[in-house]
Amino acid sequence: MTRFSVHSVVSMRTGFAAMVLLLSTTGVTEAAFLPGTVDTPPGITVLPGDVTGVAAGTLLASTVSAFSFPVPNTGITSGEVRSAVYLNPTGTLDFYYQVVNNAGSSTSLSRESNSNFFGFETWTGFRLDAPAPVFTASAITEAPLTSDRSLDGQVVGFNFVPGPPSARLDPGETSAILVISTNTTQFTVGNASVIDGGTATVVAFGPTAVPEPGSILLLGGGLAALGVRRWRSVVKAR
């Protein structure tokens, strides 16, 4: 079951069919990223920055998605992924995620990953405090050991391995708030996955691109040209 909470400028409809947030796309620099996060370009693994205490910005939207998957010869692992989008004071968006591994789960969790980041700059971090009302800090037991980004830039993930077994997200434990700070200025529905002995993918938030003005003009010009060609063919056929 997925529960949705909508804040400020976003009106979420069934199935997230029409979720779009449009903001300005100009003036994006490194200063736009959440202070304390660490540059995480494609193909790189880093130690994510601890951004506990840094202002989270304005909450735009949040969702809680339940997950469940069978683990061969073990049982069922289940829990929930909490996801939220915050508007950074500089005008760009930060994506927050938190994983809860239910007490009755059959396995620990070793990784959480998020999609739809192709073409964007990303900086990663984690919080041990929890911006209300989406997240809870009192239950946090594990911070990620590393974060990484796939070579194609699409997926950004957080790892609780390699390390001692106690570093994993055991049954009954809750992760720190996992933060991906970006240079995007609008968001859409994306996916989050949890992994260990099996995989579950749920609804979460991710960035989406704002068309460049030049691209819009080219598209409009192309459509106009097609319209002229169609008009000429109709005239010739008469």
SVG drawing of the C-alpha trace seen along z (x, -y; Angstrom):
<svg xmlns="http://www.w3.org/2000/svg" viewBox="-9 -33 44 56">
<polyline fill="none" stroke="black" stroke-width="0.4" points="0.0,0.0 1.3,-3.5 0.3,-6.6 0.7,-10.0 1.1,-13.4 1.2,-16.5 2.6,-19.9 2.7,-23.5 2.7,-23.8 2.1,-20.2 -1.3,-18.6 -0.9,-14.8 -3.4,-12.9 -4.2,-9.2 -1.2,-7.3 0.9,-10.5 -0.3,-11.0 0.1,-14.7 2.8,-15.6 5.0,-18.5 6.7,-21.4 8.1,-24.2 10.7,-26.6 13.5,-28.7 16.4,-26.9 18.9,-29.7 21.9,-30.4 22.5,-26.8 26.0,-26.6 27.8,-24.4 26.5,-26.8 23.0,-25.4 23.8,-22.0 23.0,-21.3 26.0,-22.3 27.9,-19.3 26.9,-16.9 29.7,-15.3 30.1,-15.5 29.0,-12.1 29.6,-12.1 28.8,-9.0 31.0,-6.0 32.2,-7.2 31.9,-5.8 32.2,-8.3 31.8,-8.7 28.5,-10.7 28.6,-13.9 26.9,-14.2 24.4,-17.0 22.7,-16.7 21.5,-20.1 21.6,-21.7 18.3,-23.4 16.3,-21.1 14.4,-23.8 10.8,-23.8 8.9,-20.4 7.2,-20.1 5.9,-16.5 6.3,-13.2 5.3,-9.6 5.5,-6.4 5.7,-3.1 5.5,0.4 7.7,3.1 7.8,6.9 9.9,9.6 10.5,13.3 14.0,14.5 14.7,18.1 14.8,20.6 14.4,17.8 11.0,16.1 9.7,12.6 11.5,9.3 9.3,6.2 9.2,2.6 8.7,-0.8 10.6,-3.5 9.9,-7.1 10.6,-9.7 10.4,-13.5 11.4,-16.5 12.7,-19.7 13.2,-23.0 16.7,-24.2 16.9,-28.0 18.9,-28.5 16.0,-27.2 17.2,-23.6 15.7,-20.4 17.0,-17.8 15.7,-14.3 15.3,-12.5 14.9,-8.8 14.6,-6.6 14.2,-2.9 12.4,-1.0 13.1,2.7 10.2,4.4 10.9,6.3 9.5,9.5 11.7,9.4 13.8,12.5 16.9,10.6 18.9,7.5 19.1,4.8 22.5,3.9 21.6,1.2 19.0,-1.4 19.2,-2.9 17.2,-5.6 16.7,-6.2 16.0,-9.0 19.2,-10.9 20.7,-10.7 21.9,-14.1 21.9,-15.8 24.6,-16.7 24.4,-14.9 25.8,-15.4 25.1,-12.9 24.8,-12.9 22.8,-11.7 21.0,-13.1 20.7,-11.8 18.0,-14.3 14.6,-14.1 12.7,-16.9 9.1,-16.5 6.5,-15.3 7.8,-12.8 10.7,-11.3 11.4,-10.2 14.8,-10.6 14.3,-8.6 14.2,-5.3 17.4,-5.9 19.9,-3.1 22.2,-3.0 24.0,-5.5 25.2,-4.5 28.9,-3.6 29.2,-4.8 27.2,-6.2 27.7,-5.8 26.4,-6.6 26.2,-4.2 28.5,-4.8 25.6,-6.0 24.5,-8.4 21.0,-7.0 21.2,-5.4 22.4,-6.9 22.6,-4.5 23.6,-4.1 25.4,-1.1 25.4,0.4 28.1,2.9 31.0,3.8 31.6,3.5 30.8,5.4 27.5,7.3 26.1,4.7 26.4,2.0 23.5,3.6 19.9,2.5 18.7,5.4 15.1,6.3 13.5,3.7 16.0,1.0 15.5,-2.3 18.1,-4.1 19.4,-7.6 17.8,-10.1 19.6,-9.5 20.0,-12.7 20.7,-13.4 21.2,-17.1 20.8,-18.0 20.8,-20.9 17.4,-20.1 14.5,-22.4 11.5,-20.1 10.6,-16.6 8.5,-13.6 7.8,-10.0 10.9,-7.8 11.8,-4.5 13.6,-3.5 14.9,0.1 16.1,2.0 18.4,5.0 19.7,8.0 18.8,11.6 16.1,10.1 15.0,6.8 11.9,4.6 11.3,1.5 8.7,-1.1 7.4,-4.5 9.6,-7.4 10.6,-10.8 13.3,-11.7 14.3,-14.7 13.1,-15.5 14.5,-18.0 13.0,-21.4 13.2,-21.9 15.7,-24.5 14.1,-27.6 16.1,-26.8 14.8,-23.2 11.2,-24.5 11.8,-26.9 13.3,-24.1 10.4,-21.8 7.9,-24.6 9.7,-25.3 9.7,-21.7 6.0,-21.3 5.4,-24.5 7.4,-23.1 5.5,-19.9 2.3,-21.9 3.4,-23.8 4.4,-20.6 1.0,-19.0 -0.8,-22.2 1.2,-22.1 0.4,-18.5 -3.3,-19.1 -3.2,-22.0 -1.4,-19.9 -4.0,-17.1 -6.9,-19.5"/>
</svg>
